[in-house]
Amino acid sequence: MDVTISPSRVRGRARAPPSKSYTHRAILASGYADSATVYDALWSADTRATARAVELFGGDVTRSDDGTLAIEGFDGRPDVPADVIDCDNSGTTIRLVTAAAALADGTSVLTGDDSLRSRPQGPLLEAIEDLGGEAESTRGNGRAPLVVTGPVEGGAVSIPGDVSSQYVTALLMAGAVTDEGIEIDLETELKSAPYVDVTLEVLDDFGVEAGHTDAGFAVAGDQNYRPEGGEYAVPGDFSSISYLLAAGAIAGDETVTIEGAQPSAQGDTAIVDVVDRMGADVDWDRDAGTIDVTAAPLSGIEVSVADTPDLLPTIATLGAVADGDTRIVDAEHVRYKETDRVSAMAEELASMGVETTEEHDSLTIHGGESTLDGATVDGRADHRIVMALALAGLVAEGETTIEGAEHVDVSFPGFFDVLYDLGATLDRHE
């Protein structure tokens, strides 16, 4: 599906979808449990992949009409899957599930689409080997397809922290049900650290003790996943909120109010500060879980995305509208997402007339030296690129057509419906 967006002004109220990060963790945590009910879960292409994995491990995930997930778990130790685990395009799924597979008394095979099969998994495979399991890439390049044989019983591992925080999350979640627990020493500084804070928060909500050590993280073994009352509610997603917030900041005709913005451990809450620093009028009522944003002239700033890689596409679009330079730094790990998002945003914004400077670990958007003209742009089969380019289309001169717009289903299935309801003029077509 392609979507064509005409210059538009937006106003009104919109609700953020539930958090993808929390939903992944809640589904798998419920799988590790005997059973649990998950409310307000995001049901998207990525989270469905995690649900399928839980079912292949011997659990069951049933979704009701109101979106509630009733999950029967595999109670600590997964079965050996009867089929290959297809993680589709979900990097979170393959990493979390790879560690879970190492608990099974037998061999599991994991794969995904073309994009997922290009993403690095080597450090996690090495960690599983260090814990006494067997883990290999069929192509010998540290990328899926993966073959994992367990069971591991726990122990100590050392892994890099600057490739993906999801390795830490995967090991912590699996480690809680091993006999010995798992101690993780970080060889390098941890990037995307708030995502591990999300994991620790979810583990705590499911009754699992884990935490920081001087060298990294640790989780005790022989624990049980038991959420209070057998229930868990997923908070709103600040990665998705970033697009709504940016839409109001660059194209708000009147105030845009975003609902579902309760505080949490999500690092992407940083987008509120970013938009405020750039000059938009932002008011976050944390108690009510609402954010009001009104458009204003924006100015370029410097932003580190060391802990918030998913915000780079949004910030890049804000920079294209802002006066002066917006410099996004500490961005090397953003190149290892569904696509190389640093290059993707540089190239697609360039096709719309935006001047950029791309370096290995940074992207500078020269908003003061640029025009923003409608064009046909490639969403790169990446939900975050699609949504960021849609924002640019709101304020570009002329029509902007985003190819591959259906990929928003990964994290924000109703994105274009929400944008339309806020006043955007758009047309969907094959």
Secondary structure, DSSP 8 states (H G I E B T S, - for coil): -EEEEE---EEEEEE--B-HHHHHHHHHHHHHSSEEEEES---SHHHHHHHHHHHHTT-EEEE-TTS-EEEE--TTS----SS-EE-TT-HHHHHHHHHHHTTSSSEEEEE--TTGGGS--HHHHHHHHHTT-EEEETTSSS-SSEEEE-----EEEEE-SSS-THHHHHHHHHHTTSSS-EEEEESS--SSHHHHHHHHHHHHHTT--EEE-SSEEEE-SS-----GGGEEE--B-HHHHHHHHHHHHHHEEEEEEEE-----S-GGGHHHHHHHHHT-EEEEETTTTEEEEE----B--EEE-SS-GGGHHHHHHHHHHSBSEEEEES-GGGGGSSS-HHHHHHHHHHHTT-EEEEETTEEEEEGGG---B--EEE-TT-HHHHHHHHHHHHHSBS-EEEETGGGGGGT-TTHHHHHHHTT-EEEEE-
